[in-house]
Amino acid sequence: MADASREYWIDGQDAPGSSDARITVENPATGEPIGSVPVGAPADVDRAVDAAQRAFDQWRWTPANERADLLHEAAQRTLSTAPSLVDALIREQGKARPEQEEEVEWSATTLRYYAELARNNRGRVLPSGEPRTQLNFVLKEPYGVVGAIIPWNFPLLLLAWKLAPALAAGNTVVIKPSELTPLVTLDWIRSCFDHLPAGVVNVVTGTGPEAGEALVRHPGVRVIAMTGSVATGQRIATVAAPMMKHLHLELGGKDAFVVAPDAAVADSVEALTYAALFNAGQVCTSAERVYVPAVMHDEFVEAAAARADSVRVGDPAGDVDMGPMAAARFRDGVAAHVDEAVDRGATLVTGGRVPDGLDRGYFYAPTVLAGVDHKMTVMREETFGPVVPIMAYDTIDEAIARVNDSPMGLGATLRSSDPVLVKRFFEEVKVGTVWINDPLTDNYAGPFGGMKLTGGGRELGEEGLESFMETKHVHWDLSPDAKDYWYPY
C-alpha cells in the first residue's frame, strides 16, 4: 500500500516534528506497519497551542450562525469522504466494517447536533433587584484553548463528542490522538476541517507521558477533555490542579448487565452478545459483569456460550461480526483476567484463546465464564475485551447491590418488562446511564458520562456544550446615581 506516514496539523497546514523520532502505526488484524507519525515533544505542543491561542480571538467572535455553517460543512465533508475514512479505520483500529460505518455517521451527526444547539445558547436574563434601572444576565463564554486527549477505540466519534461542542462554543482545540490511531485522526482533520480558520483545530501526535502530559501542563490550555483510564485521569487531575484547569474526564467503566426474573432468555442473550462483544468488548460501556437469576443460570450460560461461538471473528475488512483487539498488550491483559478467574474457580465455558487460523494480528475468541465472584479481577477491574462473566443471584436486592459494588459507575443495563422493578432499578443504581432492554444506545440530546471513579464529565446533550463554556454573571445598573445602600449606612 502507499506510504501512510503523516505529519502534525498545526495552524492550518502540515507541520514536521521537532525531532526525527517516529511512532510506527500497525494494522491490528495483521500486526504489520501501515505508517508513522512524529513523536510529540513539549516544543511541538507549544507550537500547536500558540496557533490555537492566536486563532481564539477571531474564532470566539465569529457569529454563532457562521460557526454553525462551518460545522455543517465539516459534517457534510465527513459523509462525502466516509468510504475512505471507514477503510482507514478498519486498517488502523480494527472494528468490523458495519461498526466503522456507524462511527463515521455518528461523528457527522454529532457535528450537526452541536452546530444547531450553539445557535441559541449564549446565556439567560435574570429578574433584577430593581427592575426599572437594573439588568442582570448570565453569559456563557468559551474558555479558550481546549486540549483533547482521545482514545483508540472510537478515534473519530469520541473526538467528535469533544471537538463539536468545543468549537460550537467558540473554543479552539489542540488534539492529541492515541498513538495507536493517529493516521485516521489526521486524515479526518486535514480533509474535513481545513476550511476552518487556521489554528482553530490542531493535531499533535505522540504518547501520553510526552505529548499528552505537555498538553496538560501547558499554561495556555484552559480545558483538558479526555476519555481514558482512571489512572490516566488521576494523573491529569494531579498535574492540572495547581493551575485550576477545567477538567472534562470520562474514565473507566465496569458496566453491569442484569437479567430480571421476568426476562426472556433468548432475547436477553442477543442483547448481551451485542453489549459485550461490540468492538471486541473494547467499549467503556461494554457489559463486563452479568447477573442472572439462579433459576435460569444454567440455561442462560448455555445459550450465551452458543451465541458467542456463532460470532464470526476475522479480518474486519471482510464479512465478519468482530475484528481484532487493538494491540498485543491489551489481548494479554484480557487473557490474564480470564486465566486468573479460572485459577480461582471460575468455569471457562467457551473461548479463552486465539481463534483458529487467526495467529496474525491480535484476535481473541469471544469468551464466556461461569462461576465467577467479586473476588476475581474479571469482576472488579475493567477487562476491555470480549469476555462475558456470568454470576447467579437469588433476589433483585442482591442484584442491585452487586451492580453498585464497584468503584466505577458509567452505565448499567436491565432486561425487564416489570415497570415497578425498572423504576426501582434506575433510581437505585449509581451510574450515569441506565439502559432498559436496549443496551449501548446513545441519544445526542441525552448526556453521557459516569459517577464515582468514572469521573464527572458529561458529553452529548446541552450538558456537553456547557462543559466547554464558563459562566459569567453581569449586574448592570443603568443609572449612575448614588445608591442609598452605599456608605455611610
RODO-2510 file (C-alpha; in nm, 4 decimals, decimal comma):
residues 489
     n   res          X          Y          Z
     1     m     0,0000     0,0000     0,0000
     2     a     0,1030     0,3646    -0,0388
     3     d     0,3060     0,5194     0,2400
     4     a     0,0691     0,6376     0,5125
     5     s     0,3155     0,8486     0,7085
     6     r     0,1769     1,1786     0,8351
     7     e     0,2994     1,4979     0,9997
     8     y     0,1286     1,7188     1,2570
     9     w    -0,1550     1,9516     1,1622
    10     i    -0,0736     2,2941     1,3083
    11     d    -0,2040     2,6374     1,2085
    12     g    -0,3926     2,5003     0,9095
    13     q    -0,1088     2,3068     0,7486
    14     d     0,1128     2,0006     0,7753
    15     a     0,3989     2,0574     1,0195
    16     p     0,7025     1,8331     1,0819
    17     g     0,8091     1,7238     1,4274
    18     s     1,0897     1,8905     1,6181
    19     s     1,2890     1,5650     1,6031
    20     d     1,3262     1,2715     1,3666
    21     a     1,1669     1,0285     1,6136
    22     r     0,8608     0,8487     1,4753
    23     i     0,5826     0,6219     1,6035
    24     t     0,5076     0,3207     1,3859
    25     v     0,1364     0,2504     1,3447
    26     e     0,0203    -0,1105     1,2987
    27     n    -0,2795    -0,2852     1,1475
    28     p    -0,4192    -0,4825     1,4447
    29     a    -0,5556    -0,7523     1,2148
    30     t    -0,2099    -0,8361     1,0815
    31     g     0,0433    -0,6750     1,3129
    32     e     0,2033    -0,5145     1,0070
    33     p     0,3140    -0,1480     0,9963
    34     i     0,0906     0,0823     0,7922
    35     g     0,2514     0,4214     0,8535
    36     s     0,4146     0,6510     1,1051
    37     v     0,3727     0,9845     1,2804
    38     p     0,6086     1,2138     1,4738
    39     v     0,6754     1,1643     1,8440
    40     g     0,5356     1,4789     2,0024
    41     a     0,7568     1,6777     2,2384
    42     p     0,6813     1,9848     2,4539
    43     a     0,8183     2,2120     2,1792
    44     d     0,5658     2,0678     1,9329
    45     v     0,2801     2,1158     2,1786
    46     d     0,3967     2,4756     2,2298
    47     r     0,3656     2,5414     1,8561
    48     a     0,0157     2,3974     1,8416
    49     v    -0,1064     2,5842     2,1494
    50     d     0,0421     2,9094     2,0206
    51     a    -0,1501     2,8647     1,6955
    52     a    -0,4711     2,7901     1,8862
    53     q    -0,4258     3,0950     2,1082
    54     r    -0,3735     3,3232     1,8077
    55     a    -0,6858     3,1842     1,6421
    56     f    -0,9035     3,2117     1,9521
    57     d    -0,9823     3,5830     1,9388
    58     q    -1,1064     3,5518     1,5815
    59     w    -1,2977     3,2283     1,6367
    60     r    -1,4726     3,3280     1,9595
    61     w    -1,6178     3,6383     1,7882
    62     t    -1,7231     3,4514     1,4760
    63     p    -2,1057     3,4711     1,4817
    64     a    -2,2740     3,1557     1,6064
    65     n    -2,4631     3,1127     1,2805
    66     e    -2,1374     3,1257     1,0836
    67     r    -1,9727     2,8747     1,3172
    68     a    -2,2773     2,6529     1,2694
    69     d    -2,2442     2,6691     0,8908
    70     l    -1,8772     2,5740     0,9130
    71     l    -1,9564     2,2771     1,1364
    72     h    -2,2301     2,1661     0,8970
    73     e    -1,9760     2,1797     0,6164
    74     a    -1,7396     1,9611     0,8218
    75     a    -2,0253     1,7134     0,8725
    76     q    -2,1012     1,7066     0,5007
    77     r    -1,7341     1,6545     0,4154
    78     t    -1,7253     1,3698     0,6676
    79     l    -2,0121     1,1941     0,4937
    80     s    -1,8655     1,2628     0,1496
    81     t    -1,5346     1,1041     0,2489
    82     a    -1,6960     0,8262     0,4544
    83     p    -1,5761     0,5331     0,2367
    84     s    -1,2104     0,6327     0,2700
    85     l    -1,2487     0,7098     0,6400
    86     v    -1,4096     0,3710     0,7008
    87     d    -1,1304     0,1923     0,5167
    88     a    -0,8723     0,3852     0,7190
    89     l    -1,0482     0,2972     1,0450
    90     i    -1,0584    -0,0702     0,9507
    91     r    -0,6847    -0,0762     0,8796
    92     e    -0,5864     0,1165     1,1881
    93     q    -0,8462     0,0469     1,4568
    94     g    -0,9907    -0,2950     1,3730
    95     k    -1,3681    -0,2797     1,4290
    96     a    -1,5843    -0,4690     1,1817
    97     r    -1,6962    -0,2644     0,8807
    98     p    -2,0581    -0,2027     0,9960
    99     e    -1,9269    -0,0661     1,3273
   100     q    -1,6788     0,1624     1,1482
   101     e    -1,9536     0,2887     0,9188
   102     e    -2,1633     0,3751     1,2236
   103     e    -1,8706     0,5599     1,3812
   104     v    -1,8284     0,7863     1,0790
   105     e    -2,2028     0,8521     1,0544
   106     w    -2,2321     0,9257     1,4276
   107     s    -1,9350     1,1631     1,4087
   108     a    -2,1040     1,3644     1,1342
   109     t    -2,4317     1,3687     1,3283
   110     t    -2,2520     1,4982     1,6373
   111     l    -2,1179     1,7925     1,4359
   112     r    -2,4662     1,8704     1,3071
   113     y    -2,6255     1,8457     1,6510
   114     y    -2,3873     2,0931     1,8126
   115     a    -2,3906     2,3244     1,5124
   116     e    -2,7604     2,3800     1,5791
   117     l    -2,7525     2,3706     1,9589
   118     a    -2,4960     2,6514     1,9769
   119     r    -2,7123     2,8870     1,7717
   120     n    -2,9356     2,9625     2,0697
   121     n    -2,7225     2,9108     2,3792
   122     r    -2,5460     3,2270     2,5000
   123     g    -2,6892     3,2672     2,8485
   124     r    -3,0058     3,3965     3,0131
   125     v    -3,1623     3,7126     3,1581
   126     l    -3,2450     3,7148     3,5307
   127     p    -3,5049     3,9095     3,7267
   128     s    -3,3245     4,2129     3,8712
   129     g    -3,3387     4,3555     4,2217
   130     e    -3,4559     4,6863     4,0765
   131     p    -3,6388     4,6009     3,7539
   132     r    -3,6646     4,9583     3,6215
   133     t    -3,2981     5,0564     3,6387
   134     q    -3,1041     4,7314     3,6644
   135     l    -3,0329     4,4417     3,4326
   136     n    -2,8936     4,1064     3,5403
   137     f    -2,7896     3,8385     3,2981
   138     v    -2,5714     3,5305     3,2669
   139     l    -2,3221     3,4879     2,9841
   140     k    -2,1813     3,1551     2,8694
   141     e    -1,8356     3,2135     2,7245
   142     p    -1,5682     2,9909     2,5696
   143     y    -1,2681     2,9068     2,7861
   144     g    -1,0009     2,9481     2,5209
   145     v    -0,7784     2,6589     2,4147
   146     v    -0,9101     2,3067     2,4776
   147     g    -0,6707     2,0122     2,4941
   148     a    -0,8456     1,6988     2,3681
   149     i    -0,6840     1,3638     2,4524
   150     i    -0,8515     1,0905     2,2509
   151     p    -0,8603     0,7098     2,2927
   152     w    -0,8132     0,4490     2,0206
   153     n    -1,1397     0,2569     2,0449
   154     f    -1,3517     0,5288     1,8766
   155     p    -1,0875     0,7686     1,7437
   156     l    -1,3297     0,9839     1,5436
   157     l    -1,6502     0,9587     1,7443
   158     l    -1,5007     1,0323     2,0857
   159     l    -1,3085     1,3179     1,9256
   160     a    -1,6324     1,4495     1,7738
   161     w    -1,8004     1,4397     2,1149
   162     k    -1,5364     1,6876     2,2353
   163     l    -1,4473     1,8770     1,9193
   164     a    -1,8006     1,9622     1,8085
   165     p    -1,9211     2,1260     2,1331
   166     a    -1,5835     2,2899     2,1960
   167     l    -1,5834     2,4553     1,8539
   168     a    -1,9542     2,5388     1,8661
   169     a    -1,8957     2,7200     2,1960
   170     g    -1,6143     2,9282     2,0440
   171     n    -1,3066     2,7480     2,1760
   172     t    -1,0055     2,6440     1,9730
   173     v    -0,8656     2,2925     2,0071
   174     v    -0,5366     2,1029     2,0210
   175     i    -0,5852     1,7288     1,9713
   176     k    -0,3564     1,4542     2,0987
   177     p    -0,4826     1,1313     1,9375
   178     s    -0,3936     0,7861     2,0613
   179     e    -0,0588     0,6645     1,9317
   180     l    -0,2492     0,3576     1,8040
   181     t    -0,4873     0,5530     1,5781
   182     p    -0,3267     0,8839     1,4766
   183     l    -0,3404     0,8373     1,0986
   184     v    -0,7178     0,8375     1,0589
   185     t    -0,7462     1,1296     1,3025
   186     l    -0,5051     1,3369     1,0955
   187     d    -0,6808     1,2363     0,7736
   188     w    -1,0193     1,3441     0,9124
   189     i    -0,8984     1,6818     1,0351
   190     r    -0,6997     1,7558     0,7191
   191     s    -0,9811     1,6612     0,4811
   192     c    -1,2892     1,7786     0,6710
   193     f    -1,1798     2,0772     0,8838
   194     d    -0,9278     2,2617     0,6668
   195     h    -1,1975     2,5174     0,5733
   196     l    -1,1911     2,6495     0,9317
   197     p    -0,9622     2,9461     1,0071
   198     a    -0,6000     2,8400     1,0543
   199     g    -0,5197     2,7410     1,4124
   200     v    -0,8761     2,6666     1,5197
   201     v    -0,8073     2,2905     1,5109
   202     n    -0,4573     2,1442     1,5563
   203     v    -0,3222     1,7905     1,5953
   204     v    -0,0006     1,6850     1,7702
   205     t     0,0727     1,3120     1,7756
   206     g     0,2744     1,1297     2,0398
   207     t     0,2500     0,9313     2,3600
   208     g     0,0628     1,0170     2,6765
   209     p     0,3683     1,0650     2,9012
   210     e     0,5256     1,3037     2,6475
   211     a     0,2799     1,4919     2,4242
   212     g    -0,0212     1,4267     2,6465
   213     e     0,1416     1,5492     2,9640
   214     a     0,2918     1,8505     2,7851
   215     l    -0,0602     1,9461     2,6757
   216     v    -0,1934     1,9111     3,0302
   217     r     0,0942     2,1152     3,1727
   218     h     0,0762     2,3963     2,9177
   219     p    -0,0455     2,7164     3,0880
   220     g    -0,2207     2,8276     2,7687
   221     v    -0,4592     2,5301     2,7742
   222     r    -0,7610     2,6056     2,9907
   223     v    -0,9604     2,2835     2,9466
   224     i    -0,8488     1,9217     2,9302
   225     a    -1,1066     1,6866     2,7771
   226     m    -1,0014     1,3228     2,7960
   227     t    -1,1525     0,9781     2,7571
   228     g    -0,9331     0,7059     2,9033
   229     s    -0,8413     0,5058     3,2087
   230     v    -0,8956     0,6003     3,5709
   231     a    -0,5192     0,6051     3,6269
   232     t    -0,4661     0,8488     3,3402
   233     g    -0,7490     1,0684     3,4654
   234     q    -0,5996     1,0759     3,8131
   235     r    -0,2619     1,1746     3,6693
   236     i    -0,4221     1,4549     3,4666
   237     a    -0,6099     1,5804     3,7718
   238     t    -0,2896     1,5868     3,9762
   239     v    -0,0946     1,7800     3,7127
   240     a    -0,3784     2,0219     3,6313
   241     a    -0,4860     2,1004     3,9894
   242     p    -0,2279     2,3739     4,0647
   243     m    -0,3393     2,5610     3,7504
   244     m    -0,7097     2,5152     3,8348
   245     k    -0,7856     2,3908     3,4857
   246     h    -1,1338     2,2807     3,3940
   247     l    -1,1328     1,9030     3,3559
   248     h    -1,3738     1,7113     3,1371
   249     l    -1,2943     1,3461     3,2092
   250     e    -1,4736     1,0282     3,1052
   251     l    -1,2824     0,7443     3,2663
   252     g    -1,3155     0,3682     3,3022
   253     g    -1,6266     0,1581     3,3214
   254     k    -1,7241    -0,1805     3,4590
   255     d    -2,0824    -0,1916     3,3412
   256     a    -2,3319    -0,4410     3,4749
   257     f    -2,5932    -0,6288     3,2737
   258     v    -2,8823    -0,7566     3,4845
   259     v    -3,1377    -1,0078     3,3616
   260     a    -3,4576    -0,9817     3,5654
   261     p    -3,6641    -1,2906     3,6550
   262     d    -3,9341    -1,1925     3,4030
   263     a    -3,6925    -1,1523     3,1082
   264     a    -3,6806    -1,3990     2,8200
   265     v    -3,3526    -1,5874     2,7956
   266     a    -3,3194    -1,5840     2,4168
   267     d    -3,3719    -1,2101     2,3667
   268     s    -3,1560    -1,1281     2,6679
   269     v    -2,8703    -1,3354     2,5256
   270     e    -2,8979    -1,1463     2,1967
   271     a    -2,8844    -0,8129     2,3795
   272     l    -2,5907    -0,9291     2,5909
   273     t    -2,3920    -1,0522     2,2911
   274     y    -2,4182    -0,7071     2,1338
   275     a    -2,3471    -0,5260     2,4617
   276     a    -2,0428    -0,7372     2,5476
   277     l    -1,8825    -0,8012     2,2088
   278     f    -1,9320    -0,4783     2,0106
   279     n    -1,5814    -0,3648     1,9076
   280     a    -1,4431    -0,6852     2,0628
   281     g    -1,5571    -0,5611     2,4029
   282     q    -1,3340    -0,2546     2,3740
   283     v    -1,6062    -0,0061     2,4723
   284     c    -1,6174     0,1818     2,8005
   285     t    -1,9848     0,0829     2,8296
   286     s    -1,9337    -0,2845     2,7395
   287     a    -2,1277    -0,5288     2,9546
   288     e    -1,8468    -0,6619     3,1745
   289     r    -2,0480    -0,8056     3,4646
   290     v    -2,3569    -1,0193     3,4009
   291     y    -2,6083    -1,1102     3,6718
   292     v    -2,8851    -1,3642     3,6073
   293     p    -3,1391    -1,5291     3,8377
   294     a    -3,0094    -1,8530     3,9826
   295     v    -3,3127    -2,0424     3,8498
   296     m    -3,2215    -1,9591     3,4890
   297     h    -2,8417    -1,9544     3,5296
   298     d    -2,7548    -2,2837     3,3610
   299     e    -2,9904    -2,2275     3,0678
   300     f    -2,8607    -1,8747     3,0224
   301     v    -2,4933    -1,9748     3,0324
   302     e    -2,5502    -2,2478     2,7749
   303     a    -2,7335    -2,0080     2,5421
   304     a    -2,4751    -1,7321     2,5876
   305     a    -2,1916    -1,9717     2,5036
   306     a    -2,3676    -2,0995     2,1932
   307     r    -2,4284    -1,7422     2,0753
   308     a    -2,0683    -1,6417     2,1449
   309     d    -1,9463    -1,9381     1,9410
   310     s    -2,1581    -1,8210     1,6474
   311     v    -1,9969    -1,4742     1,6323
   312     r    -1,7862    -1,4513     1,3184
   313     v    -1,4359    -1,3322     1,4100
   314     g    -1,1802    -1,2319     1,1498
   315     d    -1,0353    -0,9635     0,9256
   316     p    -1,2572    -0,6556     0,9774
   317     a    -1,2322    -0,5765     0,6057
   318     g    -1,4323    -0,8930     0,5383
   319     d    -1,7801    -1,0187     0,6221
   320     v    -1,7350    -1,0630     0,9984
   321     d    -1,9027    -0,9601     1,3221
   322     m    -1,5928    -0,8957     1,5312
   323     g    -1,2393    -0,7909     1,4488
   324     p    -0,9154    -0,7988     1,6486
   325     m    -0,8218    -0,6280     1,9696
   326     a    -0,6198    -0,3104     1,9283
   327     a    -0,2782    -0,4340     2,0421
   328     a    -0,0978    -0,7373     2,1804
   329     r    -0,0704    -0,5862     2,5291
   330     f    -0,4481    -0,5459     2,5531
   331     r    -0,5073    -0,9048     2,4442
   332     d    -0,2533    -1,0205     2,7018
   333     g    -0,4369    -0,8224     2,9703
   334     v    -0,7682    -0,9843     2,8816
   335     a    -0,6101    -1,3303     2,8852
   336     a    -0,4657    -1,2581     3,2305
   337     h    -0,8149    -1,1724     3,3639
   338     v    -0,9551    -1,4968     3,2231
   339     d    -0,6670    -1,7112     3,3497
   340     e    -0,6865    -1,5622     3,6986
   341     a    -1,0616    -1,6263     3,7154
   342     v    -1,0165    -1,9892     3,6127
   343     d    -0,7361    -2,0317     3,8646
   344     r    -0,9735    -1,9038     4,1335
   345     g    -1,2509    -2,1449     4,0462
   346     a    -1,4412    -1,9981     3,7529
   347     t    -1,5505    -2,2253     3,4680
   348     l    -1,4288    -2,1434     3,1176
   349     v    -1,7415    -2,2287     2,9168
   350     t    -1,6082    -2,1214     2,5777
   351     g    -1,3314    -1,9112     2,4265
   352     g    -1,0283    -1,8078     2,6275
   353     r    -0,7905    -1,8451     2,3338
   354     v    -0,6769    -1,7125     1,9988
   355     p    -0,9264    -1,8313     1,7354
   356     d    -0,8061    -2,0985     1,4946
   357     g    -0,6408    -1,9591     1,1844
   358     l    -0,6017    -1,6086     1,3291
   359     d    -0,2481    -1,6227     1,4646
   360     r    -0,1562    -1,2972     1,2869
   361     g    -0,2823    -0,9830     1,4492
   362     y    -0,4399    -0,9523     1,7928
   363     f    -0,7532    -1,1669     1,7874
   364     y    -0,9179    -1,3209     2,0937
   365     a    -1,2189    -1,5506     2,0839
   366     p    -1,5488    -1,4441     2,2462
   367     t    -1,5248    -1,5897     2,5955
   368     v    -1,7909    -1,6924     2,8458
   369     l    -1,7081    -1,7548     3,2128
   370     a    -1,9401    -1,9013     3,4765
   371     g    -1,8983    -1,9463     3,8487
   372     v    -1,7395    -1,6040     3,8923
   373     d    -1,7489    -1,3878     4,2052
   374     h    -1,6470    -1,0382     4,3080
   375     k    -1,3121    -1,1510     4,4431
   376     m    -1,1968    -1,2118     4,0867
   377     t    -1,0251    -0,9377     3,8860
   378     v    -1,2565    -1,0017     3,5914
   379     m    -1,5465    -0,8763     3,8076
   380     r    -1,3593    -0,5885     3,9705
   381     e    -1,1369    -0,4204     3,7134
   382     e    -1,2046    -0,3081     3,3579
   383     t    -1,1315    -0,6012     3,1245
   384     f    -1,1906    -0,4165     2,7956
   385     g    -1,2150    -0,7277     2,5835
   386     p    -1,4596    -0,9911     2,4530
   387     v    -1,5249    -1,1617     2,7869
   388     v    -1,8690    -1,2373     2,9352
   389     p    -1,8503    -1,3310     3,3070
   390     i    -2,1873    -1,4567     3,4340
   391     m    -2,2855    -1,4661     3,8021
   392     a    -2,6078    -1,6003     3,9595
   393     y    -2,8218    -1,4051     4,2075
   394     d    -3,1161    -1,5047     4,4263
   395     t    -3,3027    -1,1761     4,4799
   396     i    -3,3241    -0,8452     4,2985
   397     d    -3,1933    -0,6782     4,6159
   398     e    -2,8777    -0,8834     4,5730
   399     a    -2,8525    -0,7964     4,2032
   400     i    -2,8774    -0,4201     4,2653
   401     a    -2,6214    -0,4458     4,5445
   402     r    -2,3863    -0,6254     4,3048
   403     v    -2,4307    -0,3535     4,0420
   404     n    -2,3337    -0,0886     4,2956
   405     d    -2,0423    -0,2947     4,4288
   406     s    -1,7905    -0,1263     4,2007
   407     p    -1,5719     0,1829     4,2286
   408     m    -1,6858     0,2831     3,8797
   409     g    -2,0288     0,3974     3,7693
   410     l    -2,0582     0,4579     3,3972
   411     g    -2,3628     0,2577     3,2890
   412     a    -2,5846    -0,0417     3,3590
   413     t    -2,8409    -0,2441     3,1646
   414     l    -3,1581    -0,4118     3,2895
   415     r    -3,3624    -0,6599     3,0894
   416     s    -3,7175    -0,6495     3,2252
   417     s    -4,0790    -0,5616     3,1417
   418     d    -4,1793    -0,5107     3,5064
   419     p    -4,2347    -0,1331     3,5448
   420     v    -4,2060    -0,1405     3,9244
   421     l    -3,8742    -0,3231     3,9032
   422     v    -3,7493    -0,0959     3,6253
   423     k    -3,8249     0,2182     3,8266
   424     r    -3,6548     0,0794     4,1342
   425     f    -3,3511    -0,0198     3,9296
   426     f    -3,2881     0,3145     3,7593
   427     e    -3,3408     0,5020     4,0850
   428     e    -3,1109     0,2849     4,2964
   429     v    -2,8139     0,2030     4,0726
   430     k    -2,5290     0,4527     4,0959
   431     v    -2,4380     0,5033     3,7310
   432     g    -2,4575     0,7828     3,4749
   433     t    -2,6610     0,5974     3,2114
   434     v    -2,9239     0,3277     3,2584
   435     w    -3,0395     0,1207     2,9622
   436     i    -3,3657    -0,0691     2,9937
   437     n    -3,3752    -0,3591     2,7467
   438     d    -3,1742    -0,1805     2,4726
   439     p    -2,8063    -0,1543     2,5754
   440     l    -2,5360     0,0814     2,4461
   441     t    -2,7766     0,3144     2,2643
   442     d    -2,6855     0,6845     2,2741
   443     n    -2,9097     0,9859     2,2257
   444     y    -2,7353     1,3040     2,1097
   445     a    -2,9691     1,5101     2,3273
   446     g    -2,9021     1,2952     2,6349
   447     p    -2,5881     1,3471     2,8466
   448     f    -2,3320     1,0681     2,8577
   449     g    -2,0929     1,0194     3,1489
   450     g    -2,0468     0,8451     3,4787
   451     m    -2,0311     0,8638     3,8549
   452     k    -1,7725     0,7684     4,1165
   453     l    -1,4259     0,6914     3,9714
   454     t    -1,5635     0,7140     3,6199
   455     g    -1,5414     1,0905     3,6576
   456     g    -1,7960     1,3699     3,6464
   457     g    -1,7668     1,4752     3,2838
   458     r    -2,0707     1,4782     3,0568
   459     e    -2,0701     1,4555     2,6801
   460     l    -2,3641     1,4984     2,4417
   461     g    -2,6778     1,6967     2,5172
   462     e    -2,6853     2,0511     2,6494
   463     e    -2,4518     1,9385     2,9260
   464     g    -2,1909     1,8519     2,6649
   465     l    -2,1968     2,2056     2,5251
   466     e    -2,1929     2,3670     2,8687
   467     s    -1,8814     2,1640     2,9577
   468     f    -1,6893     2,3875     2,7190
   469     m    -1,8400     2,7180     2,8374
   470     e    -1,7701     2,9097     3,1571
   471     t    -2,0273     3,1220     3,3331
   472     k    -2,0213     3,4962     3,3888
   473     h    -2,2846     3,6955     3,5796
   474     v    -2,3334     4,0602     3,4792
   475     h    -2,5035     4,3079     3,7153
   476     w    -2,5761     4,6280     3,5212
   477     d    -2,7259     4,9360     3,6819
   478     l    -2,8398     5,1627     3,4014
   479     s    -2,8323     5,4699     3,6256
   480     p    -2,5049     5,6267     3,7514
   481     d    -2,6788     5,7803     4,0548
   482     a    -2,5509     5,7076     4,4066
   483     k    -2,7417     5,4402     4,5969
   484     d    -2,8908     5,4789     4,9411
   485     y    -2,7437     5,1444     5,0499
   486     w    -2,3807     5,2610     4,9928
   487     y    -2,1685     5,4136     5,2734
   488     p    -2,2437     5,5739     5,5075
   489     y    -2,5001     5,3337     5,6458
***
